[in-house]
């Protein structure tokens, strides 16, 4: 056995020796100029580009078989500027054909290539179109110029892309890439890395039928791009006869959609809230500049929804979607929008950022079983959002909210830096305590009722909107209470003792059977047209105004007992409501209390006479020492009885 192997090895060694001698001999007698011309002709035949050599040419046969061109330019036959410039282009030769004095390129290595791609505005084609057409012809079965090399490697390259029609200019740097289309296979594959907009991108692409892909016919396609901001993958088919057509499954993943949009040159929504973790998987159909997504499963900031989406970019970006979700939380998207300043007493004066309203058109229909918006919890909700030409319209078809049903619309139109706002909402049979607290910051109202709001405003900040607020608001409530005072107990006590004091005036609650409020807004001032609170024992009416910009009340009212104690006449008490919305001052009219007191009413009438008023004041000042103040009233002559009273106070 060993002897047989030894006998077989000797012929093989002899054959290798002869091949080595033939290779060395070939290197001695090879016409290097012919080799150079053959390599240039083959590159021209394969790529369709003319080779322009401006530097040295290195030819090596042994130990390595290659031709290296320095400072090379490749350009189309009808173009002037090179589409590709390479510092060093090396064509490695196939060994066996070389022994037979045939020159066939095995692969091409490009060191520091500068690739320039320009799209023609008139034809829509690029300066690389001839190259693609030549490759497609060369790969066609039975063609005269079959592909003579199957791989191109790029090291430390850069690519510049210019599209004047769409105003696109991009640059890729530090490109390390391998392009392969083996002659024994119809497939094509490209793998590598490059830098784009400050991020390193790892990518790969493969086509099952490279010839069909180049000619625009249908071919299988797999593509993947992975970077820190975003990962994208596609698995399906592609064709490009008259326009680009793709069909397959697309997946996307990003730790921050806001950062991914910014990286791709898209303006993210204003504010810093939301648009974090993002994932999408969908069946994709691309026709030209339109993308249709079906069987969509999308996740954003923990919100998961399913449905269909379409995207088009025919001069303007447009997104349409119909989605359904279980639970949705919109809190991240409104967290940076503050109506009130940090002190919670004044409106926020920070200017609106309305730039995102003009970046894209949006038409969305969304339904959810549960919705959270800040502190508000909604049940089953269906709403829509439409953004077109800088105008945003939100509509709520029906939402289970505050224990009742809510519906309405909200619109924002942009005029430079000013927001024109229009809102119309209806709340039916809602919990007034939750509704008034969350919508208006009023915490002292409870019960159930209906609320209708129709408002318009225009301003560059929440404070500006408050200053220009116009519209109406009506509220009808039942079976509730107003916290802060007990009208019935207060009126009964003051009826018995009008001057007993109001030390406990701001405690307790006032229950009611019916509540009616009708308010009209004009330039930020709310005027009470009809405010009535009715219960079996008491009744309250209010008139006056409230300043929306200052968030303050200036109201007057009358509280009445419906039936006086002991069957007498009713008792009416005028009162005043003044101060901030969240903590107003409520106090009775003092003159009316004095008039209700049998002992004090004559005194009130007496002090209306000037002489009597001066005499009473003088006596009071003698008791209090006020006569030493030196005021004009203290210097006035005192009545004759005053000195006697001052000398002998016990006698009084």
C-alpha positions in Angstrom: 0.0 0.0 0.0 2.7 2.4 1.0 4.7 1.5 -2.1 1.6 2.2 -4.3 1.2 5.6 -2.8 4.9 6.4 -3.4 4.6 5.3 -7.0 1.5 7.6 -7.5 3.2 10.5 -5.8 6.1 10.6 -8.1 4.1 11.4 -11.3 2.1 14.0 -9.4 5.3 15.7 -8.2 6.7 15.6 -11.7 3.5 17.2 -13.1 3.6 20.0 -10.5 7.2 20.5 -11.3 6.5 20.8 -15.0 3.6 23.3 -14.2 6.0 25.4 -12.1 8.6 25.4 -14.9 6.0 26.3 -17.4 4.7 29.1 -15.2 8.2 30.5 -14.7 8.9 30.2 -18.4 5.6 31.9 -19.2 6.6 34.8 -17.0 9.8 35.1 -19.0 8.3 35.0 -22.4 4.9 36.6 -21.7 4.1 39.8 -23.7 3.2 42.1 -20.8 1.8 44.8 -23.2 -0.6 42.2 -24.6 -1.6 41.2 -21.1 -2.3 44.8 -20.2 -4.4 45.3 -23.3 -6.3 42.1 -22.7 -7.1 43.0 -19.1 -8.3 46.5 -20.1 -10.5 45.0 -22.9 -12.0 42.5 -20.5 -12.9 45.1 -17.9 -14.4 47.2 -20.7 -16.4 44.2 -22.0 -17.7 43.3 -18.5 -18.4 46.8 -17.1 -19.1 48.9 -20.2 -16.7 51.5 -18.8 -13.6 52.8 -20.4 -10.4 52.4 -18.4 -8.4 55.6 -18.1 -5.0 54.9 -16.5 -3.1 57.9 -15.1 -0.5 56.2 -13.1 1.9 53.2 -13.1 1.0 49.7 -14.1 2.3 46.7 -12.3 2.3 43.2 -13.9 3.1 40.1 -12.0 3.0 36.5 -13.2 4.9 34.7 -10.4 4.4 34.1 -7.6 1.1 36.0 -7.9 -0.7 36.6 -11.2 -2.2 40.0 -11.4 -2.2 43.4 -13.1 -2.4 46.6 -10.9 -3.4 49.9 -12.3 -2.6 53.0 -10.2 -4.7 56.2 -10.3 -7.4 54.8 -12.6 -10.6 56.3 -13.8 -13.6 54.5 -15.3 -16.1 56.4 -17.4 -18.9 55.7 -19.8 -18.2 55.8 -23.5 -20.4 59.0 -23.9 -19.5 60.7 -20.6 -16.6 63.0 -19.8 -16.4 62.8 -16.0 -15.3 59.4 -14.6 -18.1 57.5 -12.7 -15.4 55.7 -10.7 -11.9 56.7 -9.7 -9.6 54.2 -8.0 -6.3 54.7 -6.3 -5.3 51.1 -7.1 -7.2 48.6 -9.2 -5.9 45.1 -9.2 -7.1 42.4 -11.5 -6.2 38.9 -10.3 -5.8 36.3 -13.2 -6.9 32.7 -13.4 -3.9 30.4 -13.3 -4.8 27.6 -15.7 -5.8 29.8 -18.6 -2.6 31.8 -18.0 -0.5 28.7 -18.7 -2.3 28.4 -22.0 -1.5 32.0 -22.7 -5.1 33.1 -22.2 -5.8 36.1 -20.0 -9.0 35.7 -17.8 -9.7 37.8 -14.8 -10.6 35.8 -11.7 -11.6 38.8 -9.5 -11.0 42.5 -9.1 -9.8 44.4 -6.0 -10.3 48.2 -5.7 -8.4 50.1 -3.1 -9.8 53.5 -2.1 -12.3 53.8 -4.9 -14.3 57.0 -5.3 -17.7 56.2 -6.7 -19.8 59.0 -8.1 -23.5 58.4 -8.9 -25.6 61.1 -10.6 -29.2 60.8 -11.5 -30.3 62.6 -14.7 -33.2 64.9 -14.0 -34.6 64.5 -17.6 -34.4 60.7 -18.1 -34.4 59.5 -14.5 -31.4 57.3 -15.3 -27.9 57.5 -13.7 -24.4 57.6 -15.1 -24.2 53.9 -14.0 -27.0 52.8 -16.3 -24.6 51.7 -19.1 -22.7 49.6 -16.6 -25.9 47.8 -15.4 -27.0 47.2 -19.0 -23.7 45.8 -20.0 -23.6 43.4 -17.0 -27.1 42.3 -17.9 -26.2 41.5 -21.5 -23.0 39.7 -20.4 -25.0 37.4 -18.1 -27.6 36.6 -20.7 -27.2 32.9 -21.7 -25.6 32.6 -25.1 -24.2 36.1 -25.2 -21.0 36.8 -26.9 -19.3 38.4 -24.0 -19.8 36.1 -21.1 -18.8 37.4 -17.6 -15.1 36.7 -17.2 -14.8 37.6 -13.5 -17.2 37.0 -10.7 -16.2 39.1 -7.7 -15.3 42.7 -6.9 -13.9 43.6 -3.6 -13.9 47.2 -2.4 -11.7 48.5 0.4 -11.8 51.9 2.1 -14.1 53.4 -0.6 -16.5 56.2 -0.7 -19.7 56.9 -2.6 -21.4 60.2 -3.5 -25.0 60.2 -4.8 -26.7 63.2 -6.3 -30.3 63.5 -7.3 -31.2 67.1 -8.3 -34.8 66.2 -9.1 -35.6 65.0 -5.5 -32.9 67.3 -3.9 -31.1 64.3 -2.5 -27.3 64.3 -1.8 -25.8 61.4 0.2 -22.3 60.3 1.0 -21.1 56.8 2.2 -17.6 56.5 3.6 -15.1 53.8 4.7 -16.8 51.2 2.4 -15.6 47.6 2.8 -17.6 45.5 0.4 -17.6 42.3 -1.5 -19.7 41.8 -4.6 -20.0 38.3 -6.0 -21.9 36.7 -8.9 -20.3 33.3 -9.5 -20.3 32.3 -13.2 -21.5 28.8 -12.3 -24.6 30.3 -10.5 -27.4 32.7 -11.3 -27.2 34.3 -7.8 -25.7 37.5 -6.6 -24.5 38.5 -3.1 -23.0 41.6 -1.6 -21.9 41.9 2.0 -19.9 44.5 3.8 -19.9 47.7 5.9 -20.0 51.4 5.4 -20.3 54.7 7.3 -23.5 56.8 6.8 -24.3 60.0 8.7 -21.9 59.1 11.5 -23.1 55.5 12.1 -21.5 52.3 11.0 -23.9 50.2 8.9 -23.5 46.4 8.4 -25.4 45.2 5.3 -26.0 42.3 3.0 -28.1 41.7 -0.1 -28.6 38.6 -2.2 -30.6 37.9 -5.4 -31.6 34.5 -6.6 -31.5 35.5 -10.3 -28.9 38.2 -10.9 -29.5 38.4 -14.6 -33.3 38.9 -14.1 -32.6 41.5 -11.4 -30.4 43.6 -13.7 -32.9 43.4 -16.6 -35.8 44.4 -14.4 -37.4 40.9 -14.3 -38.7 39.3 -11.2 -36.1 37.9 -8.8 -35.9 36.7 -5.3 -34.3 39.3 -3.0 -33.1 39.2 0.6 -31.7 42.4 2.2 -30.5 43.4 5.6 -29.2 46.7 7.1 -28.1 46.9 10.7 -27.0 49.9 12.6 -27.2 51.3 16.1 -30.3 53.5 15.4 -32.2 51.1 13.1 -32.3 47.6 11.8 -34.2 46.7 8.6 -34.7 43.4 6.8 -36.6 42.4 3.7 -37.3 38.9 2.3 -39.3 38.6 -0.9 -39.2 39.4 -4.6 -38.3 42.5 -6.7 -38.9 43.6 -10.3 -38.2 46.9 -12.0 -39.5 46.9 -15.6 -41.3 50.3 -15.7 -41.2 51.1 -11.9 -39.9 49.5 -8.8 -42.1 46.6 -7.5 -41.3 44.7 -4.3 -43.4 42.1 -2.4 -42.4 40.3 0.7 -42.0 40.6 4.5 -40.4 43.6 6.1 -39.2 43.9 9.7 -37.9 47.0 11.5 -36.4 47.4 14.9 -35.1 50.5 16.7 -34.4 51.3 20.3 -35.5 55.0 19.6 -37.7 55.9 16.7 -37.0 59.6 17.4 -33.2 59.0 16.9 -33.8 56.8 13.9 -35.9 59.5 12.2 -33.4 62.1 12.9 -30.6 59.8 11.6 -32.6 59.3 8.3 -33.0 63.0 7.9 -36.7 63.1 8.9 -37.9 65.7 11.4 -39.1 63.9 14.5 -42.3 65.2 16.3 -41.7 68.2 18.4 -41.1 67.8 22.1 -39.0 65.1 23.7 -41.8 62.8 24.8 -42.4 59.3 23.3 -41.2 57.8 20.0 -38.8 55.5 21.8 -38.7 51.7 21.4 -40.1 50.8 17.9 -40.7 47.5 16.1 -42.7 46.6 13.0 -43.4 43.4 11.0 -45.6 43.5 8.0 -46.4 42.0 4.6 -45.0 44.6 2.1 -46.0 45.6 -1.4 -44.0 48.4 -3.0 -45.1 50.0 -6.3 -43.0 53.0 -7.3 -43.0 55.5 -4.5 -45.9 53.9 -2.6 -45.6 51.3 0.1 -48.6 49.2 1.3 -48.3 47.2 4.5 -50.8 44.5 5.4 -50.8 42.1 8.4 -49.1 44.9 10.3 -47.9 44.3 13.8 -46.4 47.5 15.2 -45.1 48.4 18.6 -44.2 51.9 19.8 -43.4 52.9 23.4 -45.0 49.7 24.6 -48.2 50.2 22.6 -49.0 47.3 20.3 -51.4 47.5 17.4 -52.4 45.5 14.3 -53.9 46.6 11.0 -52.9 48.1 7.6 -50.7 51.0 6.6 -49.7 52.8 3.4 -46.9 55.3 2.8 -46.2 57.3 -0.3 -43.6 59.9 -1.2 -44.8 61.5 -4.5 -43.5 64.9 -3.8 -44.9 64.9 -0.3 -44.8 62.2 2.4 -48.2 60.8 3.2 -49.0 58.1 5.8 -52.4 56.3 6.1 -53.2 53.7 8.7 -56.1 51.8 10.2 -55.1 50.1 13.5 -56.7 48.3 16.4 -55.1 47.9 19.8 -55.8 46.5 23.2 -54.3 49.1 25.6 -52.9 52.4 24.5 -51.0 54.9 26.6 -50.7 58.4 25.1 -49.0 59.9 28.2 -45.5 60.0 26.7 -46.7 62.1 23.8 -48.4 64.8 26.0 -45.9 64.7 28.8 -43.9 67.6 27.4 -46.9 69.7 26.5 -47.7 71.8 29.6 -50.7 74.1 29.7 -49.7 75.5 33.1 -46.3 76.7 34.3 -44.3 75.0 36.9 -46.1 76.9 39.7 -49.5 75.4 38.6 -51.0 78.9 39.0 -50.1 80.6 35.7 -50.5 79.5 32.1 -47.3 78.3 30.4 -45.8 81.0 28.2 -43.4 78.8 26.3 -43.8 79.2 22.6 -45.2 76.3 20.6 -43.0 74.3 18.2 -45.3 73.7 15.2 -42.6 72.6 12.7 -43.7 69.0 12.8 -47.1 69.8 11.5 -45.7 70.6 8.1 -43.3 67.6 7.6 -45.8 64.9 6.7 -49.5 64.3 5.8 -51.3 61.8 8.1 -54.6 60.0 7.9 -55.1 57.5 10.8 -58.0 55.6 12.2 -57.4 54.0 15.6 -59.5 52.0 18.0 -58.6 50.6 21.4 -60.2 48.7 24.3 -58.5 50.9 26.9 -56.8 54.3 26.5 -54.7 56.2 29.0 -54.0 60.0 28.6 -52.1 61.3 31.6 -54.4 60.8 34.6 -57.4 60.1 32.4 -58.6 56.5 31.8 -60.8 55.8 28.9 -62.7 52.7 28.0 -63.4 51.5 24.4 -62.4 54.4 22.2 -62.5 55.1 18.4 -60.8 58.2 17.1 -59.1 59.6 14.0 -56.3 61.9 13.2 -55.8 63.9 10.0 -52.8 66.1 9.3 -52.7 67.9 5.9 -51.0 71.1 4.9 -50.0 72.0 8.4 -53.5 71.5 9.8 -54.2 68.8 12.4 -57.7 67.5 13.1 -58.5 65.0 15.8 -61.9 63.4 16.1 -63.3 61.1 18.8 -66.2 59.1 17.5 -67.1 57.7 20.8 -65.1 57.1 24.0 -66.1 55.6 27.4 -64.8 58.4 29.6 -65.4 59.6 33.2 -68.1 56.9 33.6 -70.0 58.3 30.6 -69.6 58.8 26.9 -67.5 61.5 25.2 -67.2 62.6 21.6 -65.9 65.6 19.8 -63.2 67.1 17.7 -60.0 69.2 18.1 -58.3 71.1 15.3 -55.0 73.0 15.2 -54.0 75.1 12.1 -50.6 76.6 11.8 -50.1 80.2 10.7 -46.4 80.9 11.0 -45.6 80.5 14.7 -49.3 81.0 15.8 -51.6 78.1 16.5 -55.3 78.5 15.6 -57.2 76.1 17.8 -60.8 74.9 17.6 -62.4 72.4 20.0 -65.9 70.9 20.3 -66.6 68.2 22.8 -69.7 66.6 24.3 -69.6 64.6 27.6 -72.8 62.7 28.4 -73.6 61.5 31.9 -70.0 61.8 33.1 -68.6 61.9 36.6 -68.3 65.7 37.1 -65.6 65.4 39.8 -63.2 63.5 37.5 -64.2 65.5 34.4 -63.9 69.0 36.0 -60.7 68.2 37.8 -58.8 66.8 34.8 -60.1 69.2 32.2 -60.3 72.5 34.1 -58.5 71.9 37.4 -61.7 72.4 39.4 -61.7 70.0 42.3 -64.8 71.1 44.4 -67.5 69.8 42.1 -69.1 66.3 42.2 -72.1 64.6 40.7 -73.1 63.4 37.3 -74.1 65.5 34.3 -73.6 66.6 30.7 -71.0 69.1 29.4 -70.9 70.8 26.0 -67.9 72.9 25.1 -67.3 74.9 21.9 -64.1 77.0 22.0 -61.8 78.8 19.6 -58.4 80.5 20.3 -55.3 81.7 18.6 -51.9 82.2 20.1 -48.2 81.2 20.1 -48.3 79.7 23.6 -50.9 78.4 26.1 -51.0 81.8 27.7 -51.7 83.3 24.3 -54.6 80.9 23.7 -56.1 81.8 27.1 -56.0 85.5 26.2 -57.9 85.0 23.0 -60.4 82.3 24.1 -63.9 82.6 22.6 -66.9 80.3 22.6 -69.4 78.8 25.0 -69.7 76.1 27.6 -72.8 74.6 29.2 -73.0 72.2 32.1 -76.1 70.4 33.5 -75.6 68.3 36.6 -77.6 66.4 39.1 -77.3 64.6 42.4 -74.0 66.1 43.4 -72.3 68.5 45.8 -70.1 71.6 45.9 -67.3 71.3 48.4 -66.0 74.2 50.5 -69.2 75.4 52.3 -72.6 74.2 53.4 -75.1 76.8 52.2 -78.1 75.4 54.1 -76.5 75.3 57.5 -74.9 78.7 57.0 -78.1 80.4 55.9 -80.0 78.9 58.9 -77.4 80.1 61.3 -77.2 83.6 59.8 -81.0 83.8 59.7 -81.1 83.3 63.5 -78.0 85.4 64.3 -76.9 87.5 61.3 -73.8 88.8 63.0 -72.6 85.5 64.5 -69.7 85.4 62.2 -68.5 83.3 59.3 -65.6 81.5 60.9 -66.8 78.2 59.5 -68.0 79.6 56.2 -65.5 77.7 54.1 -66.1 74.2 55.4 -68.6 71.5 54.6 -70.4 70.7 51.3 -73.5 71.9 49.6 -75.5 69.1 48.1 -77.6 69.9 45.0 -80.3 68.2 43.0 -79.8 70.3 39.9 -76.9 72.3 38.6 -77.1 74.6 35.5 -74.1 76.6 34.2 -74.0 78.5 31.0 -70.9 80.5 30.2 -69.8 82.6 27.2 -66.1 83.3 26.5 -64.9 86.5 24.7 -61.2 87.4 24.5 -60.4 85.3 27.5 -63.1 86.5 29.8 -65.9 84.1 30.8 -69.2 85.7 31.5 -71.8 83.8 33.5 -75.1 83.9 31.6 -76.9 81.4 33.8 -75.5 79.7 36.9 -78.0 78.0 39.2 -77.6 75.5 42.0 -80.8 74.0 43.4 -81.6 71.7 46.3 -84.7 71.0 48.3 -83.6 73.4 51.1 -81.5 76.1 49.3 -80.9 77.8 46.0 -77.8 79.6 44.6 -77.6 81.9 41.6 -74.4 83.6 40.3 -73.5 86.4 38.0 -70.2 88.0 37.0 -67.1 87.0 35.2 -63.9 84.9 35.4 -60.6 85.8 33.8 -59.1 82.8 31.9 -55.6 84.3 31.5 -55.5 85.3 35.2 -57.4 82.1 36.3 -59.5 84.2 38.8 -63.1 84.6 39.7 -65.1 87.8 40.1 -68.6 86.7 40.8 -71.6 87.8 42.9 -74.4 85.6 43.9 -77.4 85.1 46.1 -78.0 82.1 48.4 -81.6 81.5 49.4 -83.4 79.2 51.8 -86.4 77.9 49.9 -88.5 77.9 53.1 -87.7 80.0 56.2 -87.7 78.6 59.7 -91.1 78.6 61.4 -92.9 79.1 58.2 -91.7 82.7 57.7 -90.5 84.4 54.6 -87.5 83.1 52.8 -83.9 84.2 53.7 -81.7 85.6 51.0 -77.9 86.1 51.4 -75.9 88.0 48.8 -72.3 86.8 48.7 -69.1 87.3 46.6 -66.7 84.8 45.0 -63.2 86.1 44.3 -59.7 84.8 43.9 -57.9 82.0 42.0 -59.8 79.1 40.5 -58.3 76.4 42.7 -58.8 78.3 46.0 -61.3 81.1 45.7 -62.5 83.4 48.6 -66.2 83.1 49.3 -67.7 85.6 51.8 -71.2 87.0 52.4 -72.1 90.7 51.8 -71.6 92.4 55.2 -74.2 95.1 54.8 -77.0 92.5 54.2 -76.0 90.8 57.5 -76.1 94.0 59.4 -79.5 94.8 58.1 -80.7 91.3 59.2 -79.6 92.1 62.8 -82.4 93.8 64.9 -79.8 95.5 67.1 -77.4 96.6 64.3 -79.8 97.8 61.6 -80.8 101.1 63.4 -77.1 101.8 63.9 -76.5 101.3 60.1 -79.3 103.8 59.3 -77.9 106.2 62.0 -74.4 106.3 60.6 -75.7 107.3 57.2 -76.4 110.8 58.8 -73.2 112.8 58.7 -73.6 114.5 62.2 -74.6 111.2 63.9 -71.7 109.4 62.1 -69.2 112.0 63.3 -70.5 111.8 66.9 -70.3 108.0 67.0 -66.9 108.0 65.5 -65.7 110.5 68.1 -66.9 108.3 71.0 -65.3 105.2 69.5 -62.0 107.0 69.1 -62.1 108.2 72.7 -62.5 104.6 73.8 -59.8 103.3 71.5 -57.4 106.2 71.8 -57.8 107.1 68.2 -58.3 110.7 69.0 -54.6 111.2 69.4 -53.9 110.3 65.8 -54.1 113.8 64.6 -56.5 113.1 61.8 -58.9 115.7 60.5 -61.9 113.8 62.0 -60.3 113.6 65.4 -59.7 117.3 65.5 -63.4 118.1 64.9 -65.3 119.5 68.0 -66.9 116.8 70.1 -70.4 116.9 71.4 -70.9 118.3 74.9 -71.7 114.8 76.4 -68.5 113.4 75.1 -66.2 114.9 77.8 -68.4 113.8 80.6 -68.5 110.4 79.2 -64.7 110.4 79.0 -64.3 111.7 82.6 -66.6 109.2 84.1 -66.8 106.1 81.9 -68.3 104.0 84.7 -71.4 106.2 84.7 -72.1 105.0 81.2 
